[in-house]
Amino acid sequence: MKIDRKGMNGTSEFIIPGFVGIMIFVIIPLVDVFISSFQKSGTGSFAGLQNYALVMENDAFRLAAGNSIRFELVSVPWLIVISLVVAIEVHGMKSNIIKFAFLIPMAIPSNSLTVVWRILFDDQGVVNNMIIRWGLGEPVSFLSGRAVFWLFVCTFIFKNIGYNMLIWLSGLSVIPVEIYDAAKVDGAGRFTQIWKITLPNIKRPFFIVAMLSVVNSLKIFREQYLMAGGYPDMTIYQIQHIFNNWFEKLEISKLTAGAVLTALVFFGVILIIRCVCLTDWYGMRLKIRRRFLLRRPKQQERGEGCR
């Protein structure tokens, strides 16, 4: 079997620049961060797990990690569900105006969006003035306390719903229309079609949407920093804490240890999502049922033989 060296050379011309870029900007920095997490700041001597212990004992780090996990558990499922519902409703529409409308939030800068939220939800903002004018109660402090958490969640969904919708639409477009037509002939309703046809055929888009949603939820920083301030007490989040506490103080050892811990948690979540999304649960259920049905006749034969 002869190897087409011309084809290999043509392919390598495209692969090598990308590989070099990944090595310089991704692999080497990752290795450097991992090594630095086991060294002392300034001296560079080996510190073992001391940096990780200091990070885990830090109350601010634990608070930021807890807030980040809480934010992910609330915002990511809502984003996935809402974007899927929007994609199902938009799918099949001939006009692209509605699809384009959901993509507009992606083009809005975070600074501009934060200014709008401050105008609306500030203590002296539009919403509180309407509450006072209409006699609906006392003014609400939206930019502090628990209320700001839900403002962050709404902002996250608002910014990412259009991007996730595009991924859902790419998965929905692969499903043949004939399957839905056959289901309608058999009397299947809208909910039955979604449950029996749509959801089982969008596992891979679901994995991509879930993974990107988790990644984007970990990267939220600008909106929180601009709305909640530099270092709020109870609303601190992971990247915000790293930037304020360690990056400004240049404590590289703690900074890298916190980054490694965050990366480990992130990869663990991605592995769980991958197992849940890409496992053929329906096929596993059929195999278990077949094994159970095959065992029952043997057990019945043994029972009859004993009699």
PyMOL commands that set and color helices and strands:
alter all, ss='L'
color gray80, all
select helices_A, chain A and resi 5-36+50-57+59-90+97-107+110-121+126-133+147-172+177-185+190-201+203-218+222-228+238-247+252-278+281-306
alter helices_A, ss='H'
color red, helices_A
deselect
rebuild
show_as cartoon
